[in-house]
Amino acid sequence: MTTVFQNGRVYTMNREMPCVSAVAVRDNRIIYVGNDEGAGPYKSGAKVIDLAGKMLIPGLIDAHCHPLMGAFLTSGILCGAGMTHGEVLETIRAYVEAHPGNEAYFGQGYPEWVFDERGPRKEELDAICPDKPLYLMSNGIHEGWCNSRTLELGHITGDTPDPMPGFSWFHRDENGEPTGHMVEMAAQMLAMGDIRWFETEHISDACKRIFREYSALGVTGFVDCGIFGAFEQRVVQQIADLEAQGELRQRICGCVMAEDPESAKTAVERLRALHARHHSDMYNIHTLKIVNDGTVESRSCALRGPYPDGRVVEPMLQGEALARVCLEAAAEGFHLHIHAIGDRAVHETLMAARAVREAGYFDTRIINAHTHLTAREDIPLFARYNVLANTSGIWHYDAPENRDILGDERYDRQFQLRSILSHGARMTLGSDFPADEMGREPLKGIQMGVTRQIYSDPGAPILAPAAERLTVEQCLEAYTINAAYGMHMEDRTGSIEVGKYADLVVLEKDLNEVPVHHMMNTRVLLTMLGGKPTYVNEAFRF
């Protein structure tokens, strides 16, 4: 079956032929890219789509997200980033009352900023659910909140040591007893213990729902940046089963996640075993994800110098220890995706990248996830060591509550992606779903990356420095060809070129001509994966 798109505004992401008007697709591949006249020979017996000036781009790739983790986390109590303290409690109470038969309750999404630096307290959850375990992860996933029953079943007491002092810890009261609030994954995993928080049979349906939702957003691929070790095997098998059933709607690059020093010791061994079983163009587990610091909101990102309150947070791995793990992965042909938000953690990524490049591993894809704060002298090193700067456009807005956490100097140099790009580096964009406080829509991410303003208010303050605002072209490259490069699939997808997979998206308008504060309202009309439509808007004739 041949499909010909004509009379369109086709942005190929191929700099040698950036804009054309026609594309022909046969089966799962692109067979022609050029002008309408040149498409003529392909029209005989083909389905011909008149785009009438609509925008055709490569399929969008969410370059940092956790949709498989999201299948778990969105199966229970769902709070929202815009909720007040009282609304969070009422949401939890309503869910518990509506599900009296549950053996345990799990939730996600409470906003960290509605609590003070001590975090939430177990007593508030005890008042709602005193006799069953109740656990919630924050909006950013880097901290958790539980009731007393959860602490009891997890054997967490005043004598329980913090798993990683200064990086992952239990908040304690004046008597040294745990308050029910904990920071980072190691402490969270201890608190969650062996409790059965999720029903496996619900996860497959949740995955299918998430895949459908992504298709409606124009997403044809994503980098799944890992799931907690306790759930890893179950999720991998679920996705393998869905692939065998032909149910995948996105190409998935999978990661094995190292969230503490112990899991880092075995991460490459786990990655080797999983890659041996899962390495197709639809589901390929080939990347080591290292969670090397925390978040600004949780006051757990690793900064060069102390926080304003005097605290010092160091990366999980640094120096030779980080380089050793990265070199081990690179030696086996695997790629690296390192969560680094604070400028100290970003520096450690760049130093590990230097070690990998100096060892001769030039094809290893190295991604620094989030890239929130970067020291001025480190900005040129992204290009020098070919490190992709990953970020989330939906985070690029003025959030004054973070000024007290970071201090004025740091607050005024957040997300310096345009400076990084000016030195010749690549950028990728992702949502970090389900830790996506503003939503996972790529077009919203583009709008906020371009404006550095909250999407809901054109008059909102611009996040300083305003000179770091991105261009539409930079954002589109980040969501397409650069993301494909990060997945090591740039020879097969990410641009509209003959021979590549027909992973395509039709937008109702050309984003370059849409008023900047309305880009997120542009409708996705068609999403196509390998020549097959995975989403068709009712307003589009296909």
C-alpha positions as CSV (number, residue, x, y, z in Angstrom):
1,M,0.0,0.0,0.0
2,T,1.4,3.4,-1.0
3,T,0.3,6.7,0.6
4,V,1.3,10.1,-0.9
5,F,1.2,13.3,1.1
6,Q,1.2,16.4,-1.1
7,N,0.7,20.2,-0.9
8,G,2.1,20.3,2.6
9,R,4.7,22.1,4.6
10,V,7.0,19.2,5.3
11,Y,9.9,19.8,7.7
12,T,12.2,16.9,7.2
13,M,14.8,17.6,9.9
14,N,17.3,16.8,7.2
15,R,19.4,19.9,6.8
16,E,20.4,19.1,3.2
17,M,16.7,19.2,2.3
18,P,14.9,20.9,5.1
19,C,11.6,21.8,3.6
20,V,9.6,20.0,0.9
21,S,5.9,19.7,-0.1
22,A,5.4,15.9,-0.7
23,V,6.3,12.6,0.8
24,A,5.4,9.0,-0.4
25,V,5.2,6.0,1.9
26,R,5.1,2.4,0.9
27,D,4.4,-0.2,3.6
28,N,6.5,0.9,6.6
29,R,9.1,3.0,4.8
30,I,9.5,6.4,3.2
31,I,10.1,6.0,-0.6
32,Y,10.0,9.6,-1.8
33,V,10.7,13.1,-0.4
34,G,10.5,16.2,-2.6
35,N,8.1,18.4,-4.5
36,D,4.5,17.7,-5.6
37,E,5.5,17.2,-9.3
38,G,8.2,14.6,-8.4
39,A,5.6,12.7,-6.4
40,G,3.5,12.1,-9.5
41,P,4.9,8.6,-10.4
42,Y,4.0,7.3,-7.0
43,K,0.3,8.3,-7.1
44,S,-1.0,5.5,-9.4
45,G,-3.1,3.2,-7.1
46,A,-2.0,5.1,-4.1
47,K,-3.9,6.9,-1.3
48,V,-3.3,10.6,-2.0
49,I,-3.6,13.0,0.9
50,D,-3.9,16.7,0.2
51,L,-2.4,18.4,3.2
52,A,-3.6,21.8,2.1
53,G,-0.7,23.6,3.7
54,K,-0.7,21.6,7.0
55,M,2.5,20.7,8.7
56,L,4.1,17.3,8.3
57,I,7.0,16.4,10.6
58,P,8.8,13.3,11.8
59,G,7.1,11.5,14.6
60,L,7.9,13.1,18.0
61,I,10.1,11.3,20.5
62,D,9.7,11.9,24.2
63,A,13.4,11.6,25.1
64,H,13.0,11.3,28.8
65,C,10.0,9.8,30.5
66,H,8.8,6.8,32.6
67,P,5.6,5.6,30.9
68,L,6.0,2.0,32.2
69,M,6.5,3.3,35.7
70,G,3.5,5.5,35.0
71,A,1.4,2.5,34.4
72,F,2.0,1.6,38.0
73,L,1.9,5.1,39.5
74,T,-1.3,6.2,37.8
75,S,-3.2,3.1,38.8
76,G,-4.0,4.5,42.3
77,I,-4.4,7.8,44.1
78,L,-3.7,10.7,41.7
79,C,-2.9,14.1,43.1
80,G,-2.0,17.2,41.0
81,A,0.7,19.8,41.0
82,G,-1.8,22.6,41.4
83,M,-3.4,21.2,44.5
84,T,-3.4,22.8,47.9
85,H,-2.4,20.9,51.1
86,G,-6.1,20.5,51.9
87,E,-7.0,19.3,48.4
88,V,-4.3,16.6,48.6
89,L,-5.6,15.3,51.8
90,E,-9.2,15.3,50.5
91,T,-8.1,13.4,47.3
92,I,-6.4,10.7,49.4
93,R,-9.4,10.4,51.8
94,A,-11.9,10.1,48.9
95,Y,-9.9,7.3,47.2
96,V,-9.5,5.3,50.4
97,E,-13.2,5.6,51.2
98,A,-14.1,4.6,47.6
99,H,-11.8,1.5,47.7
100,P,-12.5,-0.2,51.2
101,G,-11.4,-3.6,49.9
102,N,-7.8,-2.6,49.1
103,E,-5.0,-4.3,51.1
104,A,-2.8,-1.3,50.5
105,Y,-3.0,2.2,49.0
106,F,-0.5,3.8,46.7
107,G,-0.6,7.3,45.2
108,Q,1.5,9.8,43.3
109,G,1.7,13.5,42.5
110,Y,1.5,15.5,45.7
111,P,3.3,18.9,45.2
112,E,6.4,19.0,47.3
113,W,6.1,22.8,47.7
114,V,2.9,22.8,49.8
115,F,5.0,21.5,52.7
116,D,7.8,23.2,54.6
117,E,11.4,21.9,54.6
118,R,10.4,19.1,57.0
119,G,8.1,17.7,54.5
120,P,4.7,16.0,55.1
121,R,3.9,14.0,58.2
122,K,2.6,10.5,58.8
123,E,-0.1,11.7,61.3
124,E,-2.1,13.3,58.5
125,L,-2.2,9.9,56.7
126,D,-2.9,8.0,59.9
127,A,-6.0,10.1,60.4
128,I,-7.2,8.8,57.0
129,C,-6.0,5.2,57.0
130,P,-4.5,4.0,60.3
131,D,-4.7,0.2,59.8
132,K,-3.5,-0.4,56.2
133,P,-0.3,0.7,54.5
134,L,-0.6,4.0,52.6
135,Y,2.2,5.4,50.5
136,L,2.5,8.4,48.1
137,M,5.3,9.5,45.9
138,S,5.7,13.2,45.3
139,N,5.1,15.0,42.0
140,G,8.8,14.7,41.2
141,I,9.0,11.1,42.4
142,H,12.2,11.9,44.3
143,E,10.5,11.9,47.7
144,G,7.7,9.9,49.5
145,W,5.2,10.1,52.3
146,C,3.7,7.2,54.2
147,N,1.6,6.4,57.2
148,S,2.7,4.7,60.4
149,R,1.5,1.3,59.3
150,T,3.8,1.4,56.3
151,L,6.8,2.3,58.5
152,E,5.8,-0.6,60.8
153,L,5.6,-3.1,58.1
154,G,8.9,-1.8,56.5
155,H,10.6,-2.0,60.0
156,I,11.6,1.6,59.8
157,T,12.3,3.0,63.3
158,G,14.4,5.6,64.9
159,D,17.3,3.1,64.9
160,T,17.1,2.6,61.1
161,P,20.1,4.3,59.6
162,D,19.7,6.6,56.6
163,P,20.6,4.5,53.5
164,M,22.8,7.3,52.0
165,P,23.3,10.2,54.5
166,G,23.2,13.5,52.8
167,F,21.6,12.1,49.6
168,S,18.8,9.7,50.6
169,W,17.4,9.9,54.1
170,F,14.4,9.7,56.4
171,H,13.2,12.9,57.9
172,R,13.0,12.6,61.7
173,D,11.3,14.5,64.5
174,E,13.0,16.0,67.6
175,N,13.2,12.5,69.2
176,G,14.9,11.0,66.1
177,E,11.8,9.1,65.0
178,P,10.8,8.9,61.3
179,T,8.2,11.4,60.4
180,G,6.8,9.5,57.4
181,H,8.7,11.6,54.9
182,M,11.7,10.3,53.0
183,V,14.0,11.6,50.2
184,E,15.3,9.8,47.2
185,M,14.9,6.2,46.0
186,A,17.0,4.2,48.5
187,A,15.0,5.4,51.5
188,Q,11.7,5.0,49.6
189,M,12.5,1.4,48.6
190,L,13.2,0.6,52.2
191,A,9.9,2.1,53.4
192,M,7.9,0.3,50.7
193,G,9.4,-3.0,51.7
194,D,7.7,-6.2,50.4
195,I,4.2,-4.8,50.5
196,R,2.1,-5.7,47.4
197,W,1.2,-2.2,46.2
198,F,0.0,-3.0,42.7
199,E,-2.2,-5.6,41.0
200,T,-0.2,-6.8,38.0
201,E,-3.3,-7.5,35.9
202,H,-4.1,-3.8,35.8
203,I,-0.7,-2.8,34.4
204,S,-1.2,-4.1,30.9
205,D,-4.4,-2.1,30.4
206,A,-2.7,0.9,31.9
207,C,0.2,0.6,29.4
208,K,-2.2,0.4,26.5
209,R,-4.0,3.5,27.7
210,I,-0.7,5.4,28.0
211,F,0.4,4.3,24.5
212,R,-2.9,5.5,23.1
213,E,-2.6,8.8,24.9
214,Y,0.9,9.3,23.6
215,S,-0.2,8.6,20.0
216,A,-2.8,11.3,20.3
217,L,0.0,13.7,21.2
218,G,2.0,12.8,18.1
219,V,4.5,10.7,19.9
220,T,6.0,7.7,18.0
221,G,8.9,6.9,20.3
222,F,10.1,7.4,23.8
223,V,13.1,6.8,26.0
224,D,11.8,4.9,29.0
225,C,14.2,6.0,31.7
226,G,13.7,3.1,34.1
227,I,11.6,1.7,36.8
228,F,12.3,0.7,40.4
229,G,14.2,-2.5,40.6
230,A,11.4,-4.3,42.5
231,F,9.1,-3.8,39.4
232,E,11.6,-4.1,36.6
233,Q,11.2,-7.7,35.6
234,R,7.3,-7.5,35.7
235,V,7.2,-4.5,33.5
236,V,9.7,-5.8,31.0
237,Q,7.7,-8.9,30.5
238,Q,4.5,-6.9,30.1
239,I,6.0,-4.8,27.3
240,A,7.5,-7.9,25.7
241,D,4.1,-9.5,25.7
242,L,2.5,-6.4,24.2
243,E,5.2,-6.3,21.5
244,A,4.4,-9.9,20.6
245,Q,0.7,-9.0,20.4
246,G,1.4,-6.0,18.1
247,E,0.1,-3.6,20.7
248,L,3.0,-1.2,20.9
249,R,2.3,2.3,19.4
250,Q,5.7,3.7,20.1
251,R,9.3,2.6,19.6
252,I,10.7,2.1,23.1
253,C,14.3,2.6,24.1
254,G,14.6,1.0,27.5
255,C,17.0,1.6,30.4
256,V,18.2,-0.4,33.4
257,M,18.2,2.0,36.4
258,A,20.8,2.4,39.0
259,E,19.3,4.4,41.8
260,D,21.8,3.7,44.6
261,P,25.5,2.4,44.9
262,E,24.4,-1.2,45.4
263,S,22.2,-1.3,42.3
264,A,25.0,0.4,40.3
265,K,27.2,-2.6,41.1
266,T,24.9,-5.0,39.2
267,A,23.4,-2.6,36.7
268,V,25.5,-3.6,33.7
269,E,25.0,-7.3,34.4
270,R,21.2,-6.8,34.5
271,L,21.4,-4.6,31.4
272,R,23.3,-7.3,29.5
273,A,20.7,-10.0,30.4
274,L,17.8,-7.8,29.4
275,H,19.4,-6.6,26.1
276,A,20.0,-10.1,25.0
277,R,16.3,-10.7,25.1
278,H,15.0,-7.3,24.0
279,H,16.8,-5.6,21.1
280,S,14.3,-5.0,18.3
281,D,13.5,-1.7,16.6
282,M,10.3,-1.6,18.7
283,Y,11.7,-2.5,22.1
284,N,15.4,-2.2,22.7
285,I,16.9,-2.2,26.2
286,H,20.4,-0.8,25.7
287,T,21.0,2.0,28.1
288,L,22.2,2.4,31.7
289,K,20.3,5.0,33.6
290,I,22.1,6.4,36.6
291,V,20.2,8.6,39.1
292,N,23.1,10.7,40.3
293,D,21.3,13.3,42.2
294,G,17.8,14.5,43.2
295,T,15.7,17.5,42.6
296,V,15.5,21.2,43.5
297,E,12.1,20.8,45.1
298,S,13.4,18.0,47.4
299,R,16.6,19.9,48.1
300,S,18.5,16.8,47.0
301,C,20.2,17.9,43.8
302,A,24.0,18.1,44.1
303,L,25.2,21.7,43.9
304,R,28.7,23.2,43.6
305,G,28.8,24.7,47.1
306,P,26.3,24.6,49.9
307,Y,22.6,25.4,49.8
308,P,21.6,28.7,51.4
309,D,20.9,26.9,54.6
310,G,24.4,25.4,54.7
311,R,23.6,21.9,53.7
312,V,25.8,20.1,51.2
313,V,24.5,17.3,48.9
314,E,27.0,15.3,46.8
315,P,26.2,13.1,43.8
316,M,25.5,9.4,44.3
317,L,28.6,8.5,42.3
318,Q,31.5,10.8,41.4
319,G,35.0,10.8,40.1
320,E,36.5,7.4,39.5
321,A,33.5,5.6,40.9
322,L,31.2,7.1,38.2
323,A,33.7,6.8,35.4
324,R,34.2,3.1,36.3
325,V,30.5,2.2,35.9
326,C,30.2,4.3,32.7
327,L,33.3,2.7,31.1
328,E,32.0,-0.8,32.0
329,A,28.8,0.0,30.2
330,A,30.5,1.6,27.2
331,A,32.9,-1.4,26.8
332,E,29.8,-3.6,26.2
333,G,28.3,-1.3,23.6
334,F,25.7,0.2,25.9
335,H,24.7,3.8,26.2
336,L,24.5,6.2,29.2
337,H,21.6,8.3,30.5
338,I,22.6,10.2,33.7
339,H,20.1,12.1,35.8
340,A,22.0,15.3,36.9
341,I,20.1,18.4,37.9
342,G,22.6,20.3,40.1
343,D,25.7,21.9,38.7
344,R,27.9,19.6,40.7
345,A,26.2,16.5,39.3
346,V,26.3,17.9,35.8
347,H,30.0,18.4,36.1
348,E,30.4,14.7,37.2
349,T,28.6,13.6,34.1
350,L,30.9,15.6,31.9
351,M,34.0,14.3,33.6
352,A,32.7,10.7,33.2
353,A,32.0,11.5,29.5
354,R,35.6,12.7,29.2
355,A,36.8,9.3,30.5
356,V,34.6,7.4,28.1
357,R,35.8,9.5,25.1
358,E,39.4,9.3,26.0
359,A,39.0,5.5,26.3
360,G,38.0,5.5,22.6
361,Y,34.2,4.9,23.0
362,F,33.0,7.5,20.5
363,D,29.8,5.9,19.5
364,T,28.4,5.6,23.0
365,R,25.5,7.9,23.4
366,I,25.8,10.0,26.6
367,I,22.8,12.0,27.8
368,N,22.7,14.3,30.8
369,A,19.1,14.2,31.9
370,H,17.4,17.5,32.9
371,T,20.4,19.8,32.8
372,H,18.8,22.2,35.3
373,L,22.0,24.0,36.5
374,T,25.3,24.1,34.7
375,A,28.4,25.9,35.7
376,R,29.5,28.5,33.2
377,E,32.9,26.8,32.5
378,D,31.2,23.5,31.9
379,I,28.8,24.8,29.2
380,P,31.3,24.1,26.3
381,L,32.1,20.6,27.5
382,F,28.8,19.2,26.2
383,A,30.0,19.7,22.7
384,R,33.6,18.8,23.4
385,Y,32.6,15.3,24.8
386,N,29.5,14.9,22.7
387,V,27.1,14.8,25.6
388,L,23.4,15.4,24.7
389,A,21.8,17.9,27.0
390,N,18.3,16.6,27.9
391,T,15.7,18.9,29.4
392,S,12.0,19.3,29.8
393,G,10.5,22.5,28.2
394,I,7.6,22.3,30.6
395,W,10.1,23.1,33.4
396,H,11.2,26.4,31.8
397,Y,9.1,28.9,33.8
398,D,9.5,31.2,36.7
399,A,8.9,29.3,40.0
400,P,9.7,31.8,42.7
401,E,9.4,29.2,45.5
402,N,12.7,27.8,44.2
403,R,14.6,31.0,44.8
404,D,14.8,30.4,48.6
405,I,16.1,26.9,47.9
406,L,18.7,27.8,45.3
407,G,19.6,31.3,46.2
408,D,19.6,34.3,43.9
409,E,22.7,33.5,41.8
410,R,21.7,30.0,41.0
411,Y,18.1,30.8,40.5
412,D,19.0,33.3,37.8
413,R,21.0,30.9,35.6
414,Q,18.6,27.9,35.3
415,F,18.3,25.9,32.1
416,Q,21.1,27.4,29.9
417,L,20.3,25.2,27.0
418,R,20.6,27.8,24.3
419,S,24.2,28.5,25.5
420,I,25.0,24.8,25.4
421,L,23.7,24.6,21.9
422,S,25.7,27.6,20.8
423,H,28.9,25.6,21.3
424,G,27.6,22.8,18.9
425,A,26.1,20.4,21.3
426,R,22.8,18.5,20.8
427,M,19.7,18.9,22.9
428,T,16.8,16.5,23.5
429,L,13.4,17.2,25.1
430,G,11.2,15.0,27.2
431,S,8.4,15.2,29.7
432,D,9.6,13.1,32.6
433,F,6.1,11.6,32.8
434,P,4.6,10.8,35.3
435,A,6.7,13.5,37.1
436,D,5.2,16.0,34.6
437,E,3.7,18.8,36.7
438,M,2.6,20.8,33.6
439,G,1.7,17.9,31.3
440,R,3.5,15.7,28.9
441,E,2.3,17.3,25.6
442,P,5.3,17.9,23.3
443,L,3.7,21.1,21.9
444,K,3.3,22.5,25.4
445,G,7.0,21.7,26.0
446,I,8.0,23.5,22.8
447,Q,5.9,26.5,23.7
448,M,7.3,26.8,27.2
449,G,10.9,26.2,26.0
450,V,10.4,29.0,23.5
451,T,8.8,31.5,25.9
452,R,10.3,30.4,29.3
453,Q,6.8,31.3,30.7
454,I,4.1,29.3,32.4
455,Y,1.8,28.1,29.5
456,S,-1.4,29.5,31.1
457,D,-0.4,33.2,31.2
458,P,1.1,35.1,28.3
459,G,1.9,37.9,30.8
460,A,3.7,35.7,33.3
461,P,7.3,36.5,34.2
462,I,10.0,35.1,31.9
463,L,12.4,32.8,33.6
464,A,15.9,34.4,33.7
465,P,18.0,34.5,31.8
466,A,15.6,35.4,29.0
467,A,18.4,35.0,26.4
468,E,18.2,31.3,27.0
469,R,14.8,31.1,25.2
470,L,14.9,28.4,22.6
471,T,13.7,28.5,19.0
472,V,11.0,26.4,17.4
473,E,13.6,24.8,15.1
474,Q,15.8,23.8,18.1
475,C,12.8,22.3,19.9
476,L,11.6,20.3,16.9
477,E,15.1,18.9,16.3
478,A,15.2,18.0,20.0
479,Y,12.0,16.0,19.7
480,T,12.9,14.3,16.4
481,I,16.4,13.8,14.9
482,N,18.3,14.5,18.1
483,A,16.1,12.2,20.2
484,A,16.6,9.5,17.6
485,Y,20.4,10.0,17.8
486,G,20.2,9.6,21.5
487,M,18.3,6.3,21.0
488,H,21.0,5.3,18.5
489,M,18.3,5.1,15.8
490,E,19.0,8.2,13.7
491,D,19.7,5.9,10.7
492,R,16.1,4.6,10.9
493,T,13.9,7.3,12.3
494,G,13.9,10.9,13.5
495,S,13.8,12.6,10.1
496,I,11.9,12.4,6.8
497,E,14.3,10.7,4.4
498,V,14.1,7.9,1.9
499,G,14.6,4.5,3.4
500,K,13.7,5.5,7.0
501,Y,10.6,4.3,8.8
502,A,7.5,6.2,8.0
503,D,7.1,7.6,11.5
504,L,5.2,10.8,10.8
505,V,2.9,13.4,12.3
506,V,0.5,15.9,10.7
507,L,-0.2,19.1,12.6
508,E,-3.1,21.3,11.6
509,K,-0.9,24.4,11.4
510,D,2.7,25.3,10.7
511,L,4.2,26.0,14.2
512,N,6.5,28.6,12.7
513,E,3.4,30.7,11.9
514,V,1.3,30.1,15.1
515,P,1.4,32.8,17.7
516,V,4.0,31.7,20.2
517,H,1.6,31.5,23.2
518,H,-0.9,29.3,21.2
519,M,1.4,26.6,19.9
520,M,0.2,24.1,22.5
521,N,-3.3,24.4,21.1
522,T,-2.3,23.2,17.7
523,R,-4.1,20.0,17.0
524,V,-2.4,16.7,16.1
525,L,-4.4,15.4,13.1
526,L,-2.5,12.2,12.3
527,T,0.2,10.0,13.9
528,M,1.7,7.3,11.9
529,L,4.2,4.6,13.1
530,G,5.9,2.6,10.4
531,G,3.3,3.6,7.8
532,K,0.3,2.6,10.0
533,P,-1.9,5.2,11.6
534,T,-1.9,5.0,15.4
535,Y,-4.1,8.1,15.8
536,V,-6.4,9.9,13.4
537,N,-8.2,13.1,14.5
538,E,-11.9,13.1,13.5
539,A,-11.3,16.5,11.8
540,F,-8.7,14.9,9.4
541,R,-9.6,12.9,6.2
542,F,-7.4,9.9,5.9
